[in-house]
Structure formats: C-alpha cells, structure tokens
C-alpha cells in the first residue's frame, strides 16, 4: 500500500507465519499471536494493529533499528513465549533541522527533527494519520441519496511519536519518549418505514489504542561499566458503545438498548541494565525489571428499556492487580578465536492476590567458527508468559482482552532448541540453515459463546488448557552487489496442539503452514529509479469441516423429521488452498536545486489478482459427501504516495 511497515517485513522472514491476509499477525515458530513481546523504546505495546491489521503501530519515519528474536533469546528479555520485537526510535539531529512529508492514497505522514540547544538538546517528532474517513464520508453521503435507509461509516487512526534527547556530558545523556496511537470506528444506521422520522436507529462506536511514555538515562561509570536506567508507563485501551432504538408503530414508545464496555491495561515500572566488560574476552550483562500491572479486562454496562417502562440492567466489572519482578544475568565468553559461549539466567516473580509464581529460565548458546566464512550456532532457551489474550475469533480484534495468570490459570511456558550453520559464500551470497524444536505448556483456548465481547466475569471457567509443539527447518539466502538485492527464504515446519477437552490426540494448529517460501528483489536502475518485487507463498491455513452425517435419534414427543448430526473427526482436519501473492513497486526520485529529495512511489498489491481464500463455505452433496469452496475478497490493489525529504 506504498507504506513501509515493520510487522509486514517481519512476516516475510523464515519461521514466521502471517496468519490471515492483510492482518498484522505474527505466529513465530508455532506460537500464538499473543506470544510476541513488542517494545517501543523499552515500553510494552499490547495492540499493534491499525485498520484491522492493514498497518502496524510503528511509524518507520522515526524508527532507528529493530531487534527481532525468534530463538536464542538473551537473558534480558522475558515475559513472552515466542518472539521479541525491540523497536528503538531515532534521536533528533543535534546540529541541523531535517524532516520529511509523505502523502499517500491511504495515509499521510510528517516527521521533523533538529536541535533545541545545538550539540546539547534535540527533538524528533513524527505524526501519521489515515485518510480513510475522508473517502468513506462522501461515499456514503452519495449512496444515501438514492436509498431510503441511511448508513454512515467513519474510520480513522493516528500515530504520534515524540522524543527529546539531552547530553549532560560525555558520560551522561537522557531522553524522553512519548507515543500515542488511536483508532476510531463509527457506524450509524437509520431505517425508515412509514414516516419521515427514522423508525430504527443503530449506533456503534469503537475506539482502541495505546499511550506510552519512557524516561531513559544512560551513564558511563568507566570504560568497563555503563548503565541504562528507564522508567516506563503504558496505557492500553479498548472501548465500544452501542445504542439501538426501535420505535413502535402500533403504540407510542420505543425499545431502547444500550451497551458500553471499557477494557484497559495500565503498566508502571522500571528497567535497570548494566553492561560490564572486565576484559577483552568477557562481556557481562545484568539488571532488573519491575512492572506493576492493572488489568481491567471488562467494565461492561447494558441497559434495556421497552415500551412498558420495564428496565433491565446488567453490570460486569473485573479488575486484577499484579506485580512482575525480574532479575537477569548473562555472560558472553570468548574461549578462543573460534569458540564463544553465552550463558544466562532469567528469574521472574509474578504475584497476584495471594498467589505467587516463580520462574527460573536458563539460557545457553554456543558459537563455533568452523572457518573464516562459516559458523555453527546452537542455543537452548526457556520462556514464561504470565498474561493471556482471550479472543472469540482468530482475527485478533481490538475487542479481545488480556487477563493475567491467576491461582487457577497457571503461566504458560516454552522450551526451545535451535541449531544452524551460517556462512558467507562467494559472489556476495550469504546462506543460513537452521532447525528448531519447541514445546509449549499451559496454553489456553477460549471456549466462549462467540460474542464480539464475551463476558469476563467467569473467564476462568471458559478456557481449556493444553500444550503444543512445533519443529522445522529454515533456509535463508541473500545476495547484494550494491544495485541488486535478492532475499530468499524457505520454511518447512509442523505446528501441533493437544487439548484433551477438544480431542484425545495431537492435531494441527490453524496456522500449521507446512511450506512457506518468499523471495524479495530490489534493483536500482540509476540514481533516479529503483524498483522492487515480492512473491510470497505458503500452504493454506487449516479449518474444521464435518466428515460425515449420521442419523440422530428421534426424541419422543417431537416431530418425526430427522435433520441428522454432523461428525467432526478432528479439529483443523482440512487445509485451505495454498496462498500466494506478488507485490510490485517502483520509486521515482529527484533532487531539487535546494537539495530536497522528492520520491514518487507506485505499487501494486496482489499484482496478478490471486483471490486467496480468507474463509470457506461447506455444503453437503446429494451422495452424502462434503464440498468446500474457498472465498477470497482481496483483489489487485493499486496505490501511490509522494514523499518530500528536506
């Protein structure tokens, strides 16, 4: 969509499944979408999706670097089972003012940086907003002129990043980072029957987003020891309001239904990191993290008034307070020029109410330099997760809510082994081959009533506990000569689950994509034109369909008609057709007389219009067999944007 995106880039890597098309989901080494730790300047983010996953919450105009871990986790990270995405933003320029402005088909971005006090204090600000509401408002206004019933839909989101950096001395510097992200969806329907006034009115408002802040101080005690102290705050919110009013025709009065729900997470804490290098062959890291969590998964209010003045109300409010304390230490030792060892320990104490959980997670890795151009690596890690995301669907909606581990619901744990060889070949080619084996315990599956916002009153009664395992091999090949870059990755993997309440043996996960292949190509024709192409393929996601229909017993006192009963032999027993898609893009660059750079980008999503199945419909044939048909909704989508860098 002519917009660079962090999560979409990660989805193209080996060992990472993307889930549903256009959704910013990450399923790393067989893990769930809620098992990824997203950090923005040290603060955790719980909801990273915009527009249902079309965009992620990270504005690349201000991003400095991204550390992504899917195995061999350093001891300083913890709290999630499957991956860590540590995003750091740029400090502002201490000497000059610079910026960029981007206007695209779906969004607009602006970034500006420069000194407040030259060589001492700087700022960096980036803002992003979508234009979707500017398209939908006039489109629905035109549609409403030709039909009796009126409908209005508005959607918009924004991201705001701000960072101020100050240098106290050569040994001391500090920065303050702020982030605000918000999505808004409004749907209003009015139905007219016999009068000029609307007979039925439905209003639905949904908002979700994050607010984070971090204060960071770096200090160099000596040439061997330096430290990083960070205070963090995170606020995550999801809110929806629903109003339905039905005016009665036969008599005066109306039936009015209202629903309101707020879901929030508030985190307060600190991070202390120390880096100590006693000699040239020893690198020690140690530190402590603390986070106070306040979960309010549901604050729900429902009211129903009918024409007889009877009133029914329903109120659900749940809140959990917990403390998460972590201590870690790791040592990277160079035993020789060809052998490095990394050993560490990550300890977490998680307390909620009168319950305390203690988790000791060892980490170990070894790097053997086989020759000057090849090395062999092996690692073992254990991870724990003390919070769970409850979802009534697989789409990762903002109405999903987070809950902590409790006395009855124990933390999730994973163990992962990985080994691989990494080499530099002739002609600027890099090759890596890695295998992994991962086990997961105390996984939960929500077994709710498929409502948009299911009750959190008794969620512990509505979850089932099981385990999982995933294993496979990954191959990555890259080539670059300065003008042309090619990245190719292939993953062969298995992803299975075992939930005794669902099925008495192991069954494939919904995103058990056996094969995944991607190739990314970019070429610079000259200083003014460069182009790129990306082709992605993976085995189809899995669904559950019935395998037979049997006669059900006729209950006495009922009609003799017998509809029969569907038999499901195993969960996720059928795979959808394979997914594949080609994306193309080209950039036209020009430098103005004032030294500004102008960039026009034109891109095509799904260039050969492959209608990849998003879901399937199942029907029974006259002979008793079943036929499934995949349904796709995303065709070829052109896009463009204009960028000015100054």
ABEGO torsion letter per residue (X at the ends): XGBBBAAAAAAABBGBBAEBBGBBBBBBGGBBAAABBBBBGGBBBABABBGGGABBABBAAABABBBBBABGBBAABBGBAABBBBBBBBBBBAABBBBBBBBBAABBBBBBBEBABBGABBBBBBBBBBAAAAAAAAAAAAAAAABABBBBBBBBBBBBBBBBBBBABAABBBBBBBBBBBBBBBBBBBBBBABABBABBBBBBBBBEBBBBBBBBBBBABAABBBBBBBBBBBBBBBBBBBBBBBBAABBEBBBBBBBBBBBBBBBBBBBBBBBBABAABBBBBEBBBBBBBBBABBBBBBBBBAAGBBBBBBBBBBBBBBBBBBBBBBBBBABAABBBBBBBBBBBBBBEABBBBBBBBBBBBBBBABAABBBBBBBBBBBBABBBBBABAAGBAABBBBBBBAABBBBBBBBBBBBBBBBBBGGBBBBBBBBBBBBBGBBBBBBAGBABBBAAAAAAABBBBBBBBBEBBBBBBBBAGABBBBBBBBBBBBBBBBAAABABBBBBAABBABBBBBBBBBBABAABBBBBBBBBBBBBBBBBBABBBBBBBBBGBBABBAEBBBBABBGABBBBBBBBBBBBBBBBBBBAAGBBBBBBBBBBGAAGBBBBABBBBBBBAAGBBBBBBBBABBBBBBBBBBBBX
